[in-house]
């Protein structure tokens, strides 16, 4: 593989990983739900 292909595949791998990584808001909702406060996790 040449440098361009390697760079493109590396970029695609990083972008794919960042896409599936949950953000801070998702982490807070999961934490709230895990502590047994489902109503608060759903915003009720």
C-alpha positions, 0 to 999 in steps of 0.5 A, a space after each residue: 500500500 502506498 502512503 495515501 492509502 495508509 493515511 486514508 485507512 488510518 483516518 477512517 479507523 479513527 473516525 469510526 472509533 470516535 463515532 461509536 464512542 459515547 459522549 459525556 451526555 451519554 455517560 451521564 445518562 447511563 450512570 444515572 440509569 445504573 444507579 437505579 434512577 430510571 425516571 431521572 435518566 428518561 427525564 421524567 
